[in-house]
């Protein structure tokens, strides 16, 4: 597998190099030189394959010979050892539950696959791998559990102060071992900026072997395609072959993976980019002007991103052809009041508890079906996190219905360990150098 930088299409690096370097020095993002179109025989018969079988076929098509078949199968079977079921709520409305992994969030797909790929490529005697990750909520917990105890690695998680839920914070700060948490007095965008700047700092690059576990890393993006193919396979089993996906979108890695799956031949009719008031992309899709802005705190905190990193990948997929992009992707945005209304509606009508991100995706799907008079097309909205991670969001009548998984109950017995820093890069750099 060869990859190039979105800022310099003539560059060529190996999959291993892209995984470990995360981001090119020119501050672009890595993209595959070739995106294979999967054969019709496979696509038309997806319903005959298991999730691990689908994952292997997709990953093998992209990665090629960089990881031998048996090793790739072992990585996938170890990493993707949980289900991602589709649940029917009403005619042509389905929810794809992506929170059945250990951290109770869809990020488990990317984090677990990436950690095992990095561990596979690490050779004995090599310099310790320092993994930097910024999180707006769920990424950090998934990365922490994905890398916990992995030899010769150390993970530093940056999260915005007072802007993640209590359970999300416990998932970041109670691990110990090779995982450390840094609370930044700022927003997710500030955390992300610190991580990106670290990768281009000469002194840090010389001192540490830095890589990222954010969705800027191509090894996070590839496994997220798996659940789109698998979701379509489940729909085929129900006799449905026309599907629209509604995706809760923050840093746009999730929908970016869906669009990569589409590029590989998955016959998706349409994508809906559902955001909260951090609506940089929905505004772009309406106006044609891409204008990043400071992020705003909302109830759907994992989507509080004003300058989504993965948008450059999506733009690159379409080679700047905005007309085709707009034909395939529609954007919707919702405020906290609308989010709460959606949560209540979903519970009252379906007896289903949805986290705030999931509720936004449902509302966007409902509005798209009505706006386009396409209630006859099956819609799948992605449920990205278990509702127990957001206990303060729900009214009492709904909160009492949320089942608390055992791993969450155990979190409350653990002690929090984190350090606090401002959002200036000099302070973060000093912390890394002093604690190296």
Protein Blocks (a to p, Z undefined) as FASTA:
>chain_A
ZZddfklmkbccdfklmmmnopafklpacddfbacdddfklmmmmmmpcfklmmmmmmmm
mnommbcfklmmmmmmmmmmcccddddfbghiacddfklbfnopaklmmmmmmmmmmmmm
pcghiacdddddddfklmmmmmmmmmgopahiacdddddehiacfklmmmmmmngmmbcc
ddddddfklmmmmmmmmmmgmklmmmpccddfbfkbmklmmmmmmmmmmmmmmmmmnopa
bdcdddddfklmmmmmmmmmmmnopacfbdcddddfblmlmmmmmnopacdddddddfkl
mlmcfbdfklmmmmmmnnopaklmmmmpccddddfklmmmmmmmmmmmnopacdfklmmm
mmmmmmmmmmnopakbccddddfbdfklmmmlpcfklmmmpccdfklmmmmmpccddddd
dfbfklmmmmmmmmZZ
